[in-house]
Amino acid sequence: MVTAVLGVAAAALGMVLTPGPNMMYLVSRTVAQGRRAGLLSLAGVAAGFAVYLAAATAGIAAVFAVVPGLYFTIKLAGAAYLLYLAWRTLRPGGLSLFTPTELPIDRPARLFTMGMVTNLLNPKIAIMYMALIPQFIDPARGRLWLQSLGLGAVQISVALTVNGLIVLSAAGLARFFTSRPTWLRAQRYVVGTALGSIAVLVATDRARPMPA
């Protein structure tokens, strides 16, 4: 079980440190509206994780295993979304992750809702719960739903800790990059390239959903 926990924790850390929809939304909202807005958005992201965890614990991965076409359709749609984000970042005049932008001031309820929706539409998280975490579940260790719940909790703990640190440091990072235009451009290219690479990996990944 220790191996499974460490494996999920390592995978979760790698995913959360790689730029994606969650990071882009949290940083942009924090830079535009402050830490409180970022933390409210993060609460929404946490709710999205809870939905995924509940679905995984209920065995929804088994549905995708029986109907693989549905899983691959969702996966390709997610890859297309990541490619769109990569294009927006890399296109001439594209904005860096830490570029201060004028965004409308959202109310707490909308911040929470948008955080949750952004997470629910995040293909990286879908693959984590539908294909990756089930691979660490061992029927010989007892109840599958309990193992799924525990490993999901590990992923959520890692993701929320890292995302929380990102929210708390976003304003300072924005000031740092804004005062260094060369670094700002480099950061934009790194993020755009990472998003494009993840999109390709998601689209070409042959991992199949496994029942939890």
C-alpha positions in Angstrom: 0.0 0.0 0.0 2.9 2.3 0.7 4.1 1.9 -2.9 0.7 2.8 -4.2 0.5 5.9 -2.0 3.9 7.0 -3.1 3.1 6.3 -6.8 -0.1 8.3 -6.7 1.6 11.1 -4.8 4.4 11.3 -7.4 2.0 11.3 -10.3 -0.2 14.0 -8.6 2.9 16.2 -8.0 4.0 15.9 -11.6 0.6 16.8 -12.9 0.0 19.7 -10.6 3.4 21.2 -11.3 2.8 21.1 -15.1 0.8 24.1 -16.4 -2.8 23.3 -17.1 -6.3 24.7 -16.9 -6.4 24.7 -13.1 -3.1 26.6 -12.7 -4.0 29.1 -15.5 -7.3 29.9 -13.9 -6.1 30.2 -10.3 -3.1 32.4 -11.3 -5.1 34.7 -13.6 -7.8 35.2 -11.0 -5.4 35.7 -8.2 -3.3 38.3 -10.1 -6.5 40.1 -11.3 -8.5 40.0 -8.1 -6.3 39.1 -5.2 -5.5 36.2 -2.9 -9.0 35.9 -1.5 -10.4 35.4 -5.0 -7.7 32.9 -5.7 -8.5 30.9 -2.5 -12.2 30.9 -3.3 -11.4 29.6 -6.8 -9.2 27.0 -5.2 -12.2 25.9 -3.0 -14.1 25.3 -6.2 -11.2 23.3 -7.6 -11.4 21.2 -4.4 -15.1 20.6 -5.0 -14.2 19.4 -8.5 -11.8 17.0 -7.1 -14.5 15.7 -4.7 -16.8 15.1 -7.6 -14.1 13.1 -9.4 -13.3 11.1 -6.2 -17.0 10.3 -5.6 -17.3 9.1 -9.2 -14.2 7.0 -9.0 -15.3 5.5 -5.7 -18.7 4.7 -7.2 -17.0 2.8 -10.0 -17.6 5.1 -12.9 -14.3 3.9 -14.4 -16.0 0.6 -15.0 -18.5 2.3 -17.3 -15.6 3.7 -19.4 -14.0 0.2 -19.4 -17.2 -1.2 -20.9 -17.8 1.7 -23.3 -14.2 2.7 -24.3 -15.4 4.9 -27.1 -16.9 7.3 -24.5 -13.6 7.5 -22.7 -11.6 8.1 -25.8 -14.0 10.8 -27.0 -13.7 12.6 -23.6 -9.9 12.2 -23.8 -9.6 13.7 -27.3 -11.9 16.6 -26.4 -9.5 17.3 -23.4 -6.5 17.1 -25.7 -8.1 19.6 -28.1 -8.8 22.0 -25.2 -5.2 21.8 -24.1 -4.0 22.5 -27.6 -6.3 25.6 -27.7 -4.7 26.8 -24.5 -1.3 26.2 -25.9 -2.2 28.2 -29.0 -3.5 31.1 -27.0 -0.3 31.2 -25.0 2.2 30.8 -27.9 0.4 33.0 -30.6 1.9 36.4 -31.3 0.7 38.7 -28.6 -0.3 35.8 -26.4 -0.4 36.5 -22.6 2.0 35.0 -20.1 0.6 33.0 -17.2 1.7 35.9 -14.9 0.8 38.9 -17.1 -1.5 41.2 -15.1 -4.8 41.4 -17.0 -8.0 43.3 -16.6 -10.7 40.8 -15.6 -14.2 41.5 -14.4 -14.6 41.3 -10.6 -16.4 38.0 -10.0 -18.6 37.4 -6.9 -17.6 34.6 -4.5 -20.2 32.2 -5.8 -19.0 32.6 -9.4 -15.3 32.2 -8.3 -16.2 28.9 -6.6 -18.3 27.7 -9.5 -15.7 28.5 -12.2 -13.0 26.9 -10.2 -15.1 23.7 -10.0 -16.0 23.7 -13.6 -12.4 24.4 -14.7 -11.3 21.4 -12.7 -14.1 19.1 -14.0 -13.2 20.0 -17.6 -9.5 19.3 -16.9 -8.4 16.3 -19.0 -5.4 15.7 -16.8 -7.6 15.1 -13.8 -10.0 12.9 -15.7 -7.1 10.6 -16.8 -5.7 10.6 -13.3 -9.0 9.2 -11.8 -10.2 7.1 -14.7 -6.9 5.4 -15.8 -4.0 6.1 -13.5 -5.3 5.7 -9.9 -7.1 2.4 -10.7 -3.8 0.9 -11.7 -2.6 1.2 -8.1 -5.6 -0.6 -6.7 -5.1 -4.2 -5.7 -8.1 -6.5 -5.3 -6.1 -8.6 -2.9 -5.9 -5.7 -0.4 -9.6 -5.6 0.3 -12.4 -3.2 -0.6 -11.8 -1.5 -3.9 -13.9 1.6 -3.1 -12.0 2.2 0.1 -8.6 2.0 -1.7 -9.9 4.3 -4.4 -11.1 6.7 -1.7 -7.7 6.7 0.1 -5.6 7.1 -3.0 -7.9 9.9 -4.3 -7.4 11.6 -1.0 -3.6 11.5 -1.5 -4.0 13.1 -4.9 -6.3 15.8 -3.6 -3.9 16.6 -0.7 -0.9 17.0 -3.0 -2.8 19.1 -5.6 -4.4 21.4 -3.1 -1.2 22.0 -1.2 0.7 22.9 -4.4 -2.1 25.0 -5.8 -2.5 26.8 -2.5 1.2 27.7 -2.6 0.8 28.9 -6.2 -2.2 31.1 -5.2 -0.3 32.6 -2.2 2.8 33.4 -4.4 1.1 34.4 -7.6 1.1 38.2 -7.0 4.8 38.1 -6.1 5.6 36.0 -9.2 3.6 38.3 -11.4 5.6 41.4 -10.2 8.9 39.4 -10.7 8.1 38.4 -14.3 6.5 41.8 -15.2 9.7 43.6 -14.3 11.7 41.2 -16.5 10.2 41.1 -20.0 12.7 38.5 -21.2 11.8 36.1 -18.4 8.1 36.8 -19.1 8.4 35.8 -22.7 10.4 32.7 -21.8 7.8 31.7 -19.2 5.1 32.1 -21.9 7.0 29.8 -24.3 7.6 27.2 -21.6 4.0 27.1 -20.5 2.7 27.0 -24.1 5.1 24.2 -25.1 4.2 22.2 -21.9 0.5 22.5 -22.7 1.0 21.4 -26.3 3.2 18.5 -25.2 0.6 17.3 -22.7 -2.1 17.6 -25.3 -0.1 15.3 -27.6 0.6 12.8 -24.8 -3.1 12.8 -23.8 -4.2 12.2 -27.3 -1.7 9.4 -28.0 -1.8 7.7 -24.6 -2.9 4.1 -24.9 -3.8 3.7 -21.3 -7.4 2.3 -20.9 -9.9 3.0 -18.2 -9.7 0.4 -15.5 -12.6 -0.4 -13.1 -11.9 0.6 -9.5 
